[in-house]
Amino acid sequence: MARLVLLAVLPLLLLFVAGDPYATAAAGGGRRFDPSRAVDVSWRPRAFLYEGFLSDAECDHLISLAKQGKMEKSTVVDGESGESVTSKDEVVARIEERIAAWTMLPTENGESMQMLRYGQGEKYEPHFDYIRGRQASARGGHRVATVLMYLSNVKMGGETVFPDAEARLSQPKDETWSDCAEQGFAVKPVKGSAVLFFSLHPNATFDPGSLHGSCPVIQGEKWSATKWIHVRSYDENGRRSSDKCEDEHALCSSWAAAGECAKNPGYMVGTSDSPGFCRKSCNVCTS
């Protein structure tokens, strides 16, 4: 099993460079987000590849943070226990801003950045990132998007594979791909590259095509950093109050008319502790 390390970063506001609303500040050696470099590689699931999302120095810095050994136990939203590093690191903060610019989701919606190291033969079985059951109505609601960043090159294997993606049948592959990667649409781990994919459809329903896994490393070592992003704030200090009853999406009334209040109550209605986004259209307001 790959070693899991959490980098907990204090939420920062998304910064925009004057004259370029899509770019984050590059002061101090950071990179700007360039939307023209994000290429769509799949529509079922919705997935995008950005080569050079991180610089080599940023990749090395994240690995260095993970190796420092100043760890403490932490529990992520799905109950898995890992090791965490609480950090106000400027490099990590800039990466968080860049992720927010790419996904167009605020930094406070994200969980702590997760670091994974895969040695030879290690893998991660296919799984979904979205949350099922009662936990979907808990802190932050559903996970809507995942940004997976590759921090090292891998000589052979270690691909991210989407077994049920539509593009699996049309993706050309040669002998440089592992047998595991042949089982679906796959992305090779290239240092600095990042993949953004969505676990929910635009109508907030689950996308079964988002099933994904990490193929076994055959030669070399794989380091990656993962950012899970929720439909609402994951920051406990920024949780919304249930006293305010209103729709928070322009399509709430249409979704309610289509029966989504009953089909997808976690997002539409929520709970008293974590209110949903379409409470008004679902007629659950108490006042």
Number of C-alpha atoms within 10 A of each C-alpha: 12 15 13 18 26 27 25 18 21 16 19 14 12 21 16 17 12 10 7 12 11 18 21 26 19 13 9 9 12 20 19 22 26 16 12 7 13 19 14 14 20 17 14 18 22 20 21 19 21 22 18 17 25 23 17 13 14 20 22 17 16 19 19 11 17 22 11 9 12 11 16 12 11 16 12 14 17 12 9 9 14 17 20 24 22 14 13 13 15 12 16 21 20 24 19 25 24 28 25 24 23 18 16 11 20 21 26 26 23 26 24 24 21 22 27 19 20 22 18 15 16 20 22 15 13 16 12 16 20 24 19 14 8 11 15 22 23 19 19 26 27 25 26 25 24 23 21 22 27 26 29 21 17 20 15 20 27 34 24 24 25 26 21 18 22 16 18 18 12 9 12 9 12 7 6 11 16 20 12 18 25 17 14 21 24 27 19 20 26 18 23 22 22 25 23 23 22 25 26 22 15 11 12 17 15 20 18 16 19 28 19 22 21 23 25 24 21 17 14 16 19 28 24 22 22 21 21 18 32 25 20 25 22 23 16 10 8 12 16 14 11 17 11 12 19 15 17 13 11 9 12 22 17 12 20 20 11 11 12 22 24 12 13 18 19 25 25 27 24 23 17 12 13 22 26 27 22 27 26 20 21 22 12 13 14 8 6
